[in-house]
Each structure stands twice: as structure tokens, then as C-alpha cells.
């Protein structure tokens, strides 16, 4: 026989055909017939339909699967997705779409807490306060779990006056993980709600028509405040929720956010 490494394809095929009759393949049983006989001889046992409900663990697993499927279906619907968006994004913040647009008259004054110094505000919180230059006023609200810090900046060239706050820029910071649902933002049809991220952290950009802001702390004896708010960038980082309210564009608001934690 020729050297196998030098065989052509035709020669190799011919050699294999010659070897075939010398090594017969064992007979193959009729598997279909054997399986059919076994099924007929051993009927399938009836399904125990109540077994799932008798086992609490299986019931819990089934309920979890149903919730996941329902949640996935809800997220497909834009209206439903807006209504439940707070479950998946910024801690301490509820963002929802309402119709018609919310309105308040007269405008409710700001309730930022006690005016103080930066040193005092830093001692009141467990996180490092993010700061944009030197604020014109610093406030701290210790009634909020973990405390809330507010930094107020007056209007100046390039930073227009916001009539809702009588300020140029308002930055608030608080432990969103300690106060679920502390801030509720209700946006009308003419307000933009955009899911976004700041330095890789989840956030929202709310702009256009002023939106309603409601602050509350669960069922605790805490004064509920309502007011209209201008363009707002809000996001979470390291358990702290940051909020920048201004009359600035999205790009300018993001430039400010880049200087914070």
C-alpha cells in the first residue's frame, strides 16, 4: 500500500471502500418498536396537580417567576415603565409621569433646613459633601435620616436665575438608601424624562416644563413640601443621591456633575 501521507483523495476513498466489507457494522435494533412496547406496557402516571401548591418552596418559586415575567412585560410598555421607574434607578427618588401637567400657585417657598457653615454641614453627614466652588449659602436638614445638605449658588454670568428657587444652581445631597421615596418627581406631558448615567452611575435628567417635587419620609411626622422645579439632573453614587437643579442645559448640568463625587 502506498504511503498514506502521499495518497490523493481519490486513492483514500478507494482504500476505505475496500476495507468496508472486511469490518461489517453490527446490526442495529429497532428502537422505535421497543420504546412503543414499553410505553404501552407502562402507562404514564397521572400528574399531581396540587403538588406545587402543597410545597411552600415551589409556590414561592412559581410566584417569583410570575413576578419576573410580569415585570418584564410591564417594562415593555412606556407608560408603565415611567410609573415604576423608581424601583430600578436612583435610591430615595420616585419619578413618574402624570397628566395633566402638575401646577402650584403661588409657588411654595424652599424648605432647605437650617442655614449653617460647610464645616457644620460636613459634621452632620457620614459622606463627603460634593461641592462646586464656594456656595453662597449652605443648609442642613437633620430631620431627614442621615441628614440632607443643600448648597445654594446665586445667579451669575452664564448661570441664569431660576424663578422656582430664586437661585442660579441648587445642589442637594442625602443618603437615598436610608429614605426610600423621599423625593417624588411628577412630570407632565411637556417635561422630558430621560434615563441617563453620571460617571457610570444611574440617574435621571428631567427638563423642559417645570415638574412637581414632593418631599416626605414615609409615615413619619415630617412636613410634606410641594413645589415646582426647573431642569434637574439627579443620580446616585456610593449610597448618596445627588440633585442639581438649575436653568442650565443638559450638557452644562453634566459638566457640574463631573466635578462632584
Secondary structure, DSSP 8 states (H G I E B T S, - for coil): ---GGG--HHHHHHHHHHHHTTS-------HHHHHHHHHHHS------TTHHHH-HHHHHHHHHHHHHHHHHHHHHSHHHHHHTGGGTSSTTEEEEE-SS----SS-------EEE-HHHHHHH-SS-----S--SEEEEETTSTT-EEEEEE--BTTB--BTTTTBSEEEEEE-TTTSTT-EEEEE-TTEEEEEEEETTEEEEEEEES-EEEEE--TTSS---EEEEE-EEEEEEETTEEEEEEES--HHHHHHHHHT--
